[in-house]
Amino acid sequence: MSDLDLLYTDVEDDLRATVRDLLADRCDPASVTAVYDGDRSPVAGLWRALAVDLGLAGLLVPEERGGAGASAREAAVVLEELGRTVAPVPFLTSAVVATTLLLDTEGDLLGSLAAGERTAALALPLSTAPDGSLPAVAADADGRLAGTVTSVAGALEADVLLVPATAADGIAVYAVPAARAGIAPVVSLDMTRQIADVTLDGVPGELLVADAEPAVRRALEAGAALLASEQLGVARWCLETTVGYLKERRQFGRAVGGFQALKHRLADLYTGVESANAAARHAAAALAVRDPDVFAATAVAQAYCSDLAVTAAEEAIQLHGGIGMTWEHPAHLYLKRAKADQIAFGTPGAHRARLAELVGLPLQGE
């Protein structure tokens, strides 16, 4: 196994502080909760501040293509902070997944994504695992696309859809202006990353990548690997907020956090979060240098962080007592994001099965 440095660098710490300060000013719980009532007015301004003012849309894009020339490590730090605020922005779908797919393409689309001028979304179900089955869309000889893709994340915010389609020579990826596709929003558990069904009815597409299956799978791998950092951010917020609350909440004349049973639960949650931190950092570091262990690292991170984020959110709600069950407290936002993330880019069970295959362990029953 490669010797990867999992510690945060000074640059990563500075990036974290900058992103956290901006989110503290622009992404308070009230504005996130308002998204569930259909008020998405703050989203465009928040995304512009992140994408353009901080240049985060081009974080993974080389400098010669108009980006920051950073790596998956820095993107992971951003996702940790976005997870801490369940920010309703398309960073994962556009600046990570779609951008990774476009890194080896020519044309100006990648540059416009890096500049924050446009956003893009990969037209596959959010649940698609890196080793999962790919498209249901068909492309004819003229590049016209027909088919429906359900549960696409980022489609509502996207200017451009990147559509994997079955063509004569295999899987190819086409660019389709979102305005030409039928995009039907779906009521989602996590409305901060709302999914949509995309229908293409003879829509002409611009061929971006022929023989595109390897590029699509790299994009899905990046999404799965870095989603673990978002899940880490969700879990860490839940832990820190719950610890803070239990220090202040008093019962029987003492702080609730002083009761031994609650100390045990918090200790278990703390060790879980620290383990998730190691798994997520390993996946990001391996992805940054294209380490041969990246597939196993991603599988470990997703198998562990997906469940841990849900556990942390459930503990936050329970340990906050009655207030944790209300809309007045943001804990429910984190449970919804954690539950939605749990099936994104493959379920924990799918990643455990993938890990078993990668390391040559027989599955149960074989």
C-alpha positions in Angstrom: 0.0 0.0 0.0 1.3 3.5 -0.9 2.5 5.8 1.9 0.0 8.6 1.6 0.1 11.7 3.8 -3.4 12.1 5.3 -2.6 15.2 7.4 -4.1 18.6 6.4 -1.6 21.0 4.9 -1.5 24.7 5.7 -3.0 25.5 2.3 -5.9 23.2 3.1 -6.4 24.7 6.5 -6.5 28.2 5.0 -9.0 27.0 2.3 -11.2 25.5 5.0 -11.2 28.8 7.0 -12.1 30.8 4.0 -15.0 28.6 2.9 -16.3 28.3 6.5 -16.3 32.1 6.9 -18.3 32.5 3.7 -20.8 29.8 4.5 -21.3 31.3 8.0 -22.3 34.6 6.3 -24.3 33.2 3.4 -25.6 29.8 4.4 -27.4 29.9 7.8 -29.9 27.2 8.7 -32.9 29.4 8.0 -31.9 29.9 4.4 -31.3 26.1 4.0 -34.7 25.3 5.6 -36.4 27.8 3.2 -35.3 25.6 0.3 -37.8 23.0 1.5 -40.6 25.6 1.1 -39.5 26.3 -2.5 -37.5 29.4 -1.8 -34.3 28.9 -3.8 -33.6 32.6 -4.1 -30.4 32.5 -2.0 -28.9 29.5 -3.9 -27.7 31.3 -7.0 -26.0 34.0 -5.0 -24.3 31.5 -2.7 -23.1 29.4 -5.7 -21.7 32.5 -7.4 -19.8 33.5 -4.2 -18.3 30.0 -4.0 -17.8 29.3 -7.7 -16.7 32.7 -8.9 -15.6 34.8 -5.9 -13.6 32.0 -4.3 -12.9 30.2 -7.6 -14.1 26.8 -6.3 -15.8 25.8 -9.5 -12.4 25.4 -11.2 -10.6 23.8 -8.2 -9.9 20.6 -10.1 -9.2 22.2 -13.5 -5.6 22.7 -14.5 -4.3 26.3 -14.6 -3.7 26.2 -18.3 -7.4 25.5 -18.8 -8.5 28.4 -16.6 -8.8 26.6 -13.2 -7.0 26.6 -9.9 -4.9 23.5 -10.6 -5.7 22.0 -7.2 -6.3 18.4 -6.4 -8.9 16.1 -4.8 -7.5 16.9 -1.4 -8.6 20.5 -1.6 -12.0 19.5 -3.1 -12.4 17.2 -0.1 -11.9 20.0 2.3 -14.5 22.1 0.5 -17.0 19.2 0.6 -16.4 18.8 4.4 -17.4 22.4 4.9 -20.4 22.1 2.5 -21.5 19.0 4.5 -21.3 21.0 7.7 -23.9 23.4 6.4 -25.8 21.1 4.1 -25.3 23.8 1.5 -27.7 23.6 -1.5 -25.1 24.1 -4.2 -24.0 22.0 -7.2 -20.3 21.7 -6.2 -20.3 17.9 -6.1 -22.3 17.4 -9.3 -20.7 20.1 -11.4 -17.3 21.0 -10.0 -16.3 17.4 -9.2 -18.3 14.8 -11.2 -19.0 16.7 -14.4 -15.6 18.5 -14.3 -13.7 15.2 -13.9 -15.5 13.8 -16.9 -14.4 16.8 -19.0 -10.8 17.0 -18.0 -9.5 15.1 -21.0 -11.8 16.8 -23.5 -11.2 19.8 -25.8 -13.5 22.8 -26.3 -14.5 25.6 -24.1 -17.0 23.8 -21.9 -14.5 22.9 -19.2 -13.2 26.5 -19.1 -16.7 27.9 -18.7 -17.4 25.5 -15.8 -14.1 26.5 -14.2 -15.0 30.2 -14.5 -18.4 29.6 -12.9 -20.1 30.8 -16.1 -22.0 27.5 -16.5 -22.8 24.4 -14.5 -23.1 20.9 -15.7 -24.6 17.6 -14.5 -23.9 14.0 -15.4 -27.2 12.5 -16.6 -27.1 9.3 -14.7 -29.1 8.3 -11.6 -27.5 9.6 -8.4 -27.4 6.0 -7.1 -25.1 4.9 -9.9 -22.0 3.2 -8.5 -18.6 3.5 -10.1 -18.9 -0.1 -11.3 -22.6 0.0 -11.9 -24.6 -0.2 -15.1 -24.6 2.9 -17.2 -27.0 4.4 -19.8 -30.6 3.9 -20.8 -30.3 6.7 -23.4 -29.8 5.8 -27.1 -28.0 7.9 -29.7 -28.6 7.5 -33.4 -26.1 8.1 -36.2 -26.9 11.8 -36.2 -26.3 12.2 -32.5 -29.9 12.6 -31.6 -30.7 11.3 -28.1 -33.8 9.5 -26.9 -34.6 8.1 -23.5 -35.3 8.9 -19.9 -32.9 9.1 -17.0 -34.4 9.1 -13.5 -33.1 10.6 -10.3 -30.4 12.9 -11.8 -28.7 15.1 -9.2 -27.8 18.6 -10.3 -30.0 18.7 -13.3 -32.2 21.5 -12.0 -29.1 23.8 -11.6 -27.3 22.7 -14.7 -26.9 24.7 -17.9 -25.5 21.7 -19.7 -26.3 18.0 -19.3 -23.5 15.5 -20.0 -25.4 12.5 -21.3 -23.8 9.0 -21.6 -25.6 7.2 -24.4 -25.4 3.9 -26.2 -24.0 4.6 -29.7 -23.0 2.4 -32.6 -19.4 2.0 -31.2 -20.3 1.7 -27.5 -20.9 4.4 -24.9 -20.4 8.0 -25.8 -21.0 11.2 -23.9 -22.9 14.1 -25.5 -23.5 17.6 -24.3 -27.1 18.8 -24.3 -28.3 22.3 -23.3 -30.5 21.7 -20.3 -33.1 24.0 -21.8 -33.7 21.4 -24.6 -34.3 18.5 -22.3 -37.4 17.7 -20.4 -36.5 18.1 -16.7 -39.1 17.2 -14.2 -38.3 17.9 -10.5 -38.9 15.0 -8.1 -39.9 15.6 -4.5 -36.7 14.4 -2.7 -36.0 13.5 0.9 -33.0 15.9 0.7 -34.4 19.0 -1.1 -31.0 20.7 -0.8 -29.8 18.3 -3.5 -33.0 17.8 -5.3 -33.1 15.1 -8.0 -35.0 15.3 -11.3 -36.1 13.0 -14.1 -34.6 13.9 -17.5 -36.3 13.1 -20.8 -34.7 13.4 -24.2 -36.9 13.0 -27.2 -34.8 13.2 -30.3 -32.7 16.0 -28.9 -29.5 16.7 -30.8 -26.3 16.3 -28.7 -22.8 17.5 -29.2 -20.3 14.6 -29.1 -17.8 15.2 -26.3 -16.2 11.8 -25.7 -16.3 8.7 -27.8 -15.6 5.4 -26.2 -16.5 7.2 -23.0 -17.0 4.4 -20.4 -13.6 4.8 -18.8 -14.1 8.6 -18.5 -17.6 8.1 -17.0 -16.4 5.6 -14.5 -13.6 8.0 -13.4 -16.1 10.7 -12.8 -18.3 8.4 -10.7 -15.2 7.2 -8.8 -14.4 10.8 -8.0 -17.9 11.5 -6.9 -18.0 8.4 -4.6 -14.5 9.1 -3.2 -15.2 12.8 -2.4 -18.8 12.2 -1.2 -17.2 10.6 1.8 -15.7 14.0 2.8 -19.2 15.6 2.6 -20.5 12.8 4.8 -17.6 13.4 7.2 -18.7 17.1 7.4 -22.3 16.1 8.2 -21.1 13.8 10.9 -18.7 16.2 12.5 -21.3 19.0 12.7 -23.7 16.6 14.3 -21.1 15.5 16.9 -19.9 19.0 17.8 -23.4 20.5 17.9 -24.7 17.7 20.1 -21.7 17.9 22.5 -22.3 21.7 22.8 -26.0 21.2 23.5 -25.4 18.6 26.2 -22.9 20.8 28.0 -25.6 23.5 28.3 -28.8 21.5 28.8 -29.4 20.8 32.5 -31.6 18.3 34.2 -31.7 17.3 37.9 -29.4 20.2 38.6 -26.5 19.1 36.4 -25.5 19.3 32.8 -27.1 16.4 30.8 -23.7 15.7 29.2 -22.4 14.6 32.6 -24.5 11.5 32.7 -22.5 8.4 32.1 -24.8 6.8 29.6 -24.6 9.9 27.4 -20.9 10.1 27.7 -20.6 6.5 26.4 -22.8 7.4 23.3 -20.8 10.5 22.6 -17.5 8.6 23.0 -18.7 6.0 20.5 -19.7 8.7 18.1 -16.4 10.5 18.5 -14.4 7.4 17.6 -16.7 6.8 14.7 -16.2 10.3 13.3 -12.4 10.1 13.7 -12.5 6.8 11.9 -14.6 8.4 9.1 -12.0 11.2 8.9 -9.2 8.7 8.2 -11.3 6.8 5.6 -12.4 9.9 3.8 -8.9 11.4 3.8 -7.4 8.2 2.5 -9.9 8.2 -0.4 -9.2 11.8 -1.2 -5.5 11.5 -1.0 -5.5 8.3 -3.2 -7.7 10.0 -5.7 -5.4 13.1 -5.8 -2.4 11.1 -7.0 -4.3 8.4 -8.8 -2.9 5.8 -6.4 -3.6 2.2 -7.4 -5.4 1.7 -4.1 -8.0 4.4 -4.9 -10.7 1.9 -5.8 -10.3 0.0 -2.5 -10.0 3.3 -0.6 -13.2 4.6 -2.1 -15.0 1.4 -1.3 -13.9 1.6 2.3 -14.7 5.2 2.7 -18.2 4.8 1.2 -19.0 1.6 3.1 -18.1 3.3 6.4 -18.8 7.1 6.0 -22.3 6.5 4.6 -23.6 4.7 7.6 -21.6 6.8 10.1 -23.2 10.0 8.8 -26.7 8.6 9.3 -25.8 7.3 12.8 -24.4 10.7 13.8 -27.5 12.5 12.5 -29.8 10.1 14.3 -27.9 10.5 17.5 -28.0 14.3 17.2 -31.8 14.3 16.9 -32.3 11.9 19.8 -29.8 13.6 22.1 -31.3 17.0 21.4 -34.6 15.6 22.8 -37.8 17.3 21.8 -36.2 20.2 20.0 -34.3 17.8 17.7 -37.6 16.7 16.3 -38.8 20.2 15.2 -38.3 22.4 12.2 -36.9 25.1 14.5 -33.7 23.1 14.9 -31.6 22.2 11.8 -30.7 18.6 12.9 -33.3 17.1 10.6 -31.6 18.7 7.6 -28.5 16.7 8.4 -30.4 13.4 8.7 -32.0 14.0 5.3 -28.7 14.8 3.6 -27.1 11.7 5.3 -29.9 9.4 4.3 -29.8 10.7 0.7 -26.0 10.4 0.6 -26.3 6.9 1.8 -27.5 5.7 -1.6 -25.5 8.1 -3.7 -22.9 6.5 -6.0 -23.8 3.1 -4.6 -25.1 1.8 -1.3 -22.7 0.8 1.6 -23.6 -2.8 0.8 -22.6 -2.4 -2.8 -19.3 -0.9 -1.8 -18.6 -3.7 0.7 -19.3 -6.2 -2.1 -17.0 -4.2 -4.4 -14.2 -4.2 -1.7 -14.6 -7.9 -1.2 -14.1 -8.4 -4.9 -11.1 -6.1 -5.0 -9.3 -7.9 -2.2 -10.3 -11.4 -3.2 -12.6 -12.2 -0.4 -15.5 -14.5 -1.2 -19.0 -13.0 -0.6 -21.2 -14.6 2.0 -22.9 -17.7 0.6 -20.3 -18.3 -2.1 
